[in-house]
């Protein structure tokens, strides 16, 4: 059944990926109409998130952000499909890097790097980072149940010299590289809401106490990674610009959760600048009523 589903679906997806971007964005506009106005996919979740994050905005302002978000979300889906066939030249034209020299400095010093980011702009195209950095780049991914789709999507996301590692094997991969003194950079998206049972730290995010991932900080201290934030802004439809910002070059010198705090502060600042391009469709504040007493 898995192969049959794959055989019937993948050729269609691949053919769509070969279409010019202007046609793909036309398809995205059609998807947007049905998703927002007909089916209302996660519309309540998005509006609730925006109400919690921006209580001082009017209902009309939040609805406007929601509409722009869903348009962008459909663009992300179409751009992800385009990843199957887009060329290196084209993706670097559309997804540019403002100051790669900051990362290059530490690469030349022989250091390994944790590149921490968020689900803003187009996080799928951040796999092109390996094209502009002279270092082995690793990204994490969650395995798809259909093994045939899992294989092609992993291949697609790893087309630009980077390598994808299953989330469950991330630490093992880092340990192996560290033990063998292999320099590497690790792309880590750290803004999702963790399971409460696996949470070590709660802090304010848009003035709401939420559980936050501390894995990037823990791993950076364990393997002595330079920690650099990368944030992506949408310049116009189909075009993005990523900027790097140093968080620390000496993670072991920081008190617990200080690195995480800096990451969250940077992330929130960037979301404030372009709120419509953040991933509001996931329930970022779902655990706000479960805050342990020690974090109140």
C-alpha positions in Angstrom: 0.0 0.0 0.0 2.9 2.4 0.8 4.4 1.9 -2.6 1.1 2.2 -4.4 0.4 5.5 -2.6 3.9 6.7 -3.5 3.6 5.6 -7.1 0.3 7.4 -7.7 1.3 10.6 -5.9 5.0 11.3 -6.4 5.1 11.6 -10.2 2.3 14.2 -9.9 4.2 16.2 -7.2 7.5 16.0 -9.2 5.8 17.3 -12.4 4.2 20.2 -10.4 7.7 21.1 -9.1 8.9 21.6 -12.7 6.3 24.4 -13.3 7.5 28.0 -13.3 7.2 29.9 -10.0 4.6 32.3 -11.3 2.3 29.3 -12.1 3.1 27.7 -8.7 2.1 30.9 -6.9 -1.1 31.0 -8.9 -1.8 27.5 -7.5 -0.9 28.7 -4.0 -3.5 31.5 -4.3 -6.2 29.0 -5.1 -5.1 26.8 -2.2 -5.2 29.9 0.1 -8.8 30.7 -0.9 -10.0 27.2 0.0 -7.9 26.8 3.1 -8.9 30.2 4.6 -12.4 30.8 3.4 -13.8 27.3 2.7 -12.2 24.8 5.0 -10.8 27.2 7.7 -7.8 24.9 8.3 -6.4 25.8 11.8 -8.0 29.2 11.5 -9.1 29.2 15.1 -5.7 28.1 16.3 -3.9 30.9 14.3 -6.3 33.6 15.6 -6.1 32.4 19.2 -2.3 32.4 19.0 -2.3 36.0 17.6 -4.8 37.1 20.3 -2.4 35.7 23.0 0.7 37.1 21.4 -0.7 40.5 20.4 -3.4 41.4 22.9 -3.0 45.1 22.1 -3.8 44.8 18.4 -7.4 45.0 17.2 -9.4 42.1 15.9 -9.1 43.5 12.4 -5.3 43.8 12.7 -5.0 40.2 13.9 -7.3 39.0 11.1 -5.1 40.8 8.6 -2.0 39.1 10.0 -3.8 35.8 9.8 -4.7 36.3 6.2 -1.2 37.2 5.3 0.1 34.2 7.3 -2.1 31.7 5.4 -1.0 33.2 2.0 2.6 32.8 3.2 1.9 29.3 4.5 0.6 28.2 1.0 3.7 29.8 -0.5 5.9 27.7 1.8 4.1 24.5 0.7 4.6 25.4 -3.0 8.2 26.3 -2.4 8.8 23.0 -0.6 7.4 21.2 -3.6 9.7 23.3 -5.8 12.7 22.0 -3.8 12.4 18.7 -5.7 13.7 20.4 -8.9 15.0 23.9 -8.1 18.7 24.5 -9.2 21.5 25.6 -6.9 21.7 28.9 -8.8 18.0 29.6 -8.5 17.7 28.8 -4.8 20.7 31.1 -4.0 19.1 33.8 -6.1 15.9 33.5 -4.1 17.3 32.7 -0.7 20.3 35.0 0.0 22.6 35.2 3.0 23.5 38.7 4.3 26.6 38.1 6.4 28.1 34.6 6.0 31.5 36.0 6.9 30.4 35.9 10.6 30.1 32.1 10.3 33.2 31.8 8.1 35.3 33.4 10.9 34.6 30.5 13.2 34.9 27.9 10.4 38.4 29.1 9.7 39.2 28.8 13.4 38.3 25.1 13.2 35.2 25.4 15.4 32.0 23.5 15.1 28.8 25.5 15.1 25.2 25.3 16.3 23.0 27.4 13.9 19.8 28.0 15.8 16.7 29.3 14.0 12.9 29.4 14.0 10.0 28.6 11.8 9.9 32.0 10.2 10.3 33.0 6.5 11.1 29.8 4.6 12.8 27.4 6.9 12.7 24.6 4.3 15.1 26.5 2.0 17.6 27.0 4.8 19.1 23.6 3.7 20.8 25.7 1.0 23.1 27.0 3.8 25.5 24.2 3.0 26.1 25.8 -0.4 27.6 29.0 1.0 29.4 27.7 4.1 32.7 25.8 3.8 31.8 23.2 6.4 29.8 20.0 6.6 26.2 21.0 7.5 23.7 18.7 9.2 20.0 19.2 9.5 17.5 17.2 11.5 14.3 15.7 10.2 11.4 13.5 11.5 11.1 10.2 9.6 7.9 9.9 7.5 5.9 6.7 7.9 5.8 6.0 4.2 9.4 4.8 3.5 9.3 5.7 -0.1 8.3 9.3 0.5 10.7 9.4 3.4 13.5 8.5 1.0 12.7 11.1 -1.7 12.0 13.9 0.7 15.3 13.2 2.5 17.0 13.3 -0.8 15.3 16.5 -1.8 16.1 18.3 1.4 19.7 17.1 1.2 20.3 18.1 -2.5 22.4 21.1 -1.6 25.5 19.4 0.0 23.9 19.2 3.4 23.1 15.9 5.2 19.9 15.1 7.1 19.9 13.1 10.3 16.9 11.7 12.0 16.0 13.6 15.2 16.5 10.5 17.2 20.1 10.1 16.0 21.2 13.8 16.3 23.1 13.4 19.5 24.8 10.2 18.3 25.9 12.0 15.2 27.3 14.9 17.1 29.1 12.7 19.5 30.7 10.7 16.6 31.9 13.9 14.9 33.1 15.3 18.2 35.0 12.1 19.1 36.6 11.9 15.6 37.4 15.6 15.7 35.3 16.3 12.6 34.3 19.9 12.3 30.6 20.5 11.4 27.7 22.9 11.6 24.2 21.8 12.9 21.0 23.5 11.8 18.6 23.4 14.8 15.1 24.8 14.8 14.3 25.3 18.5 11.0 27.2 18.7 8.5 24.4 18.8 6.7 23.6 22.1 8.3 20.6 23.9 6.5 17.9 25.8 5.8 19.1 29.3 7.2 15.9 30.8 10.5 16.6 29.0 10.7 20.3 29.9 13.5 21.7 32.0 12.8 25.4 31.6 9.8 27.7 31.3 10.0 31.4 30.4 8.1 34.2 28.9 7.4 34.2 25.1 5.2 37.2 24.1 4.6 37.7 27.9 3.2 34.2 28.3 5.0 31.6 30.3 5.7 28.6 28.1 8.0 25.5 28.1 11.0 26.0 25.8 13.5 23.7 24.2 16.9 23.8 25.8 18.5 21.1 23.6 20.6 23.5 21.5 22.1 25.1 24.7 22.7 21.7 26.3 24.4 20.3 23.2 26.5 23.5 22.6 27.9 23.2 26.1 28.5 19.5 25.8 30.3 19.7 22.5 31.6 23.3 22.8 29.8 24.7 19.7 29.8 28.3 18.8 26.1 29.3 18.9 24.9 31.5 16.0 21.3 32.5 15.4 20.0 32.7 11.8 16.9 34.6 11.1 15.1 34.9 7.8 13.0 37.8 6.5 10.7 37.7 3.5 11.8 40.4 1.1 9.0 39.8 -1.4 7.1 36.8 -2.7 9.6 34.0 -3.4 12.6 35.9 -2.1 14.2 35.7 1.3 17.3 37.1 3.2 18.9 35.3 6.1 21.1 37.1 8.6 23.5 35.6 11.2 23.9 36.8 14.7 26.4 35.6 17.2 24.9 34.4 20.5 28.1 33.1 22.1 31.5 31.6 21.1 32.1 30.2 24.6 28.9 28.4 25.6 30.4 26.8 28.7 31.0 30.2 30.3 27.2 30.9 30.4 24.9 30.2 33.3 22.2 27.6 32.6 19.4 28.9 30.3 21.2 32.1 29.5 21.8 31.0 25.9 18.2 29.8 25.6 17.0 33.2 26.8 19.1 35.0 24.2 17.7 32.8 21.5 14.1 33.4 22.5 14.7 37.2 22.8 16.1 37.3 19.2 13.3 35.1 17.9 10.6 37.2 19.5 12.2 40.4 18.2 12.2 39.0 14.6 8.6 37.8 14.8 7.6 41.3 16.0 9.1 42.7 12.8 7.3 40.3 10.4 4.5 38.5 12.4 2.7 37.3 9.3 5.6 35.1 8.3 5.9 33.0 11.5 4.4 29.6 11.9 1.2 30.4 13.9 -0.6 27.2 12.9 1.1 25.2 15.7 -0.2 25.6 19.2 2.7 27.4 20.7 0.9 28.4 23.9 -1.0 25.2 24.6 0.8 24.5 27.9 0.4 28.0 29.3 -1.9 26.8 32.1 0.5 24.0 33.2 3.3 26.2 34.5 5.1 24.5 37.5 5.1 26.6 40.7 8.9 27.1 40.6 8.6 29.0 37.4 5.6 31.3 38.3 
